[in-house]
Amino acid sequence: MLKSLIYRFLERRHYWRYVDFEELARLYTSRTLRMLAVSMVSIFTVVYLYQNGYTFVFIMCYLVAYFLLRAIVQFPSAFLVARIGPKHVTLISNILYVPALVSITMLPKYGIVALAIFGIFQAISSSLYEISYLINFSKVKKDGHAGKELGFMYMLERIAAGASPLIGGMIAFLFGPQATMITAAILFGLAALPLLYSPEPTRTRQQISFRGLNWKLARKGLIAHMAIGADVIASGALWSLFIAISIFGTSSNAIYAQLGALASVTIVASLLFAHLYGVFIDRRRGGELLRFGVIVTSLVHIARIFISTPVGVVMTNVTNESATAAYAMPFTKGMFDVADTLSGFRIVYITLMCVSGTLGAALFAGTLALLALFLPVIMTMQIGFTIAAVVVLLIMRHGFPALTTRRFF
């Protein structure tokens, strides 16, 4: 049913190239189901660890190890994508996430062992998926309508990401967080189904090499993507912990329902702005949109320091969601344009971008862990938001030609 709805929507819009509408519908169906599963548990994981007695320093060190493992795994992931194609790698990725979620439900009984299994499988799955997803969608866009395509893609993601935290939070409140993890594992299994019985649309058995890559064109984007990695931690794990510890408390499972409800209100902002931003990008205003989004994101991080009420959290979430979309959509368009320019190096370039993002996240989490050794947890988080406010400004140093040259028509 979901695939047929997406198919009918796409068939009325002829933006896509390289793959047929049915194949694109499969990709979107799988993507939407995966986003439902990931969003159902992602904002709860660090709170779940904290609730089970793990300290803030430990959680940040765990994130450092997790993202460093992802950075390492992304290189063999690239070779696997080149060998068997991104769609089949996506299938493997969805399957690998299931044992990760099953293992985290055993955390109260098996402790570090369960957490290690969860982290390893999650890191491998996420690395495989990120590279294959970006390679797939960097190829299927059509230049004149790339902004609208990105807008539609972002809207689908936000619908899933907006609805699932509320559902997951209520499940965790009523039946415990382990039930949410199991539900997400089932969704990951369903996300694999649309990919089982269709051929690989991308050429396989490709050879990849880093020799000959235009590093001058690529390096600024790598630095900017490191800043995005830091923003992901600040807006995700750090913000969830800040809300849970300083505003609601973590003594009961009600925190999961509260976090889920607060995260879900962002869906309205996402749907309102995603299409509008896509139009801006297609009118060659992506560079201005990105600068606006980065500046607002920086201000939001500063504002987080002073938030102390649920109303403040809602306003912050809505503003942050709108600002993140404002910079993420043109950044993705700029990255895809560079990938098109680097003939023969698409997989290499996208892999390097993925590695830079994970290294940025690891570096930021490591900084927070170091600060927390000497400072109170709340003060550490507030300083972390201040650092993030400065670091995200580096996103404006992306160096993407399509976003730095203003075109008039």
PAFI-524380 format. One record per residue (C-alpha): residue in one letter; x, y, z. Coordinates in steps of 0.05 Angstrom, whole numbers, plus 5000, padded with zeros to 4 digits. Layout:
% residues N
aXYZ;...
% end
This chain:
% residues 409
m500050005000;l505550495019;k509450334956;s503250434911;l501751114942;i508951344931;y508851064860;r502551444842;f505452084870;l511952024833;e508751814767;r505352494762;r512252824768;h517552674716;y523552934755;w527252284758;r532451954713;y536651314710;v531350894747;d524050754732;f518350984776;e517050294805;e524350214826;l524250914856;a517950744894;r521450134924;l527250564946;y522651074978;t518450545012;s524550225042;r527350905062;t520751115096;l520250465135;r527450515157;m526451235179;l520451015219;a524650495255;v530850935266;s526851535291;m522851095337;v529050935379;s534551445362;i532451995410;f531251485465;t537851085463;v542251565503;v536651685553;y535750935560;l543250865575;y542951425626;q536751125658;n540450465666;g546050785706;y551150975653;t554451645666;f554652235618;v562152135608;f561051395591;i555551555541;m559852075506;c565751585504;y561051055475;l559051545420;v566351685405;a567650935397;y561350845356;f562851405306;l570151205300;l567950495283;r563250785232;a568851185200;i573050555195;v567350125167;q565550645114;f571650475071;p570049735063;s562749945055;a564750354994;f568149754962;l562049324977;v557449844944;a562049854883;r561949094880;i554648914889;g550949584882;p547750064932;k540849734932;h543549064955;v547949395007;t541749755033;l538349075040;i544248805080;s544149435123;n536849375141;i537748645161;l543848805204;y540149315245;v535348785272;p540448425317;a542849105341;l535949285367;v534848595396;s541348635435;i539949315465;t533649035497;m538148575537;l542149155566;p539349095638;k541548365640;y548048335600;g550549045608;i556749235568;v556548605526;a549548775500;l551549495489;a557749285450;i553748825404;f548649375394;g554049885377;i557849435329;f551749215289;q548849925289;a555450225265;i556149725208;s548849795188;s548950555190;s555450605150;l553050135096;y546450495091;e549051215090;i553751095032;s548950674991;y543151165002;l547251774982;i550051434921;n543151204899;f539851884905;s545752274878;k544451914812;v536851944806;k535852694809;k534353134750;d538253784749;g532454264736;h528153994792;a533253744842;g530654224895;k523553964890;e526153244892;l530153394954;g523953734984;f519653114971;m525052664999;y525753095061;m518153115070;l517652355069;e523352305119;r520252825165;i513452485163;a516751845187;a521352205236;g515652625263;a510552065275;s515051505300;p517951845363;l510851945389;i509051225374;g515550965402;g514951405464;m507951155479;i510150435470;a516050555517;f511550895568;l506350335567;f510649715558;g517849945571;p523350185524;q525049465505;a518349405470;t520050015428;m526549695406;i523049055386;t517849445346;a523449815310;a526849155295;i520448905261;l520149545220;f527349435197;g525348735174;l519549035135;a524149565105;a528249005074;l522348695038;p521449194980;l528749074961;l528648314961;y525648164893;s528148714846;p534548774806;e540249244822;p539049884781;t546350124788;r552349834751;t556049324795;r563149064798;q565949764794;q573149914812;i574550494859;s580950864871;f582951494910;r588551654861;g586852234816;l581352534860;n580753294855;w582353444929;k582054194918;l574654134900;a573153624955;r576853875016;k572454465036;g566254035033;l569653535079;i570954065132;a563754315127;h561153605135;m565153515198;a561354105226;i554853775207;g557053155246;a557953585308;d551153895297;v547953205293;i550653045363;a548753725392;s541653705364;g540652965378;a544052605435;l546253215474;w539553565468;s535652935487;l539952855550;f539353585567;i531753555563;a531452905603;i536253105658;s534853845668;i527453905651;f523553255658;g527952775698;t529352045682;s526251695741;s520451375702;n518751145632;a514351765623;i520552115597;y520051705532;a512951925518;q514852645534;l520952635489;g517052295433;a511452815436;l516253395436;a520153095377;s513852965337;v511353685337;t516953845287;i513153485232;v508754095218;a514754545210;s518154035165;l512353965118;l511254715114;f518354895096;a521054295057;h517354464992;l518755204998;y526155075007;g526154624946;v523455194904;f528955654930;i534255144910;d531355064840;r531555824832;r539055814847;r538156124916;g540955524952;g547155884976;e543056425011;l538455905040;l544355515068;r547356135101;f540556305132;g539755595159;v546755575188;i546056245224;v539356065253;t541955385275;s547755725310;l542956185347;v538555595366;h544555245399;i545755875441;a538355895459;r538455165483;i542755385543;f536955795571;i531155305558;s527755065622;t520454915603;p516754445555;v514255045516;g521355275505;v523254575481;v517554575430;m519555255403;t526855045400;n525154395364;v520854735312;t525955285298;n531654785295;e527954325248;s526454905200;a533655155204;t536754465194;a532554345132;a534655035106;y541954845106;a541554095096;m537654105031;p542154584992;f548354255023;t545953584996;k544553884928;g551554194927;m554753534948;f550953154893;d553153674841;v560453584861;a559552824857;d556952914786;t562953344769;l568052844796;s567152344740;g569151644762;f569951864835;r562651894858;i563351314908;v570151554932;y567752274943;i561252074979;t565151585022;l570052135043;m564152595059;c561052055103;v567651935139;s568552675152;g561552725183;t562752135230;l569552415250;g566353085266;a561252745310;a566652335345;l570952955358;f565053345387;a562952765432;g570152675455;t570553415473;l564253355515;a566952735551;l573453115567;l569653715594;a565053275636;l571152995673;f572253685704;l565454025702;p558353875725;v554153525672;i549154095661;m554854605653;t558454135605;m552254085562;q551354835562;i558554935541;g557454395488;f551754795458;t556155415457;i561655035421;a556554755371;a554055465357;v561055655334;v562755005298;v556454995254;l558655645222;l564055235186;i558454945144;m558455605105;r565555425083;h562854865040;g566255084976;f560754804931;p560955174864;a553355124854;l552155474921;t557656004918;t556056284849;r549656694846;r545856604782;f540757084755;f535256924706;
% end
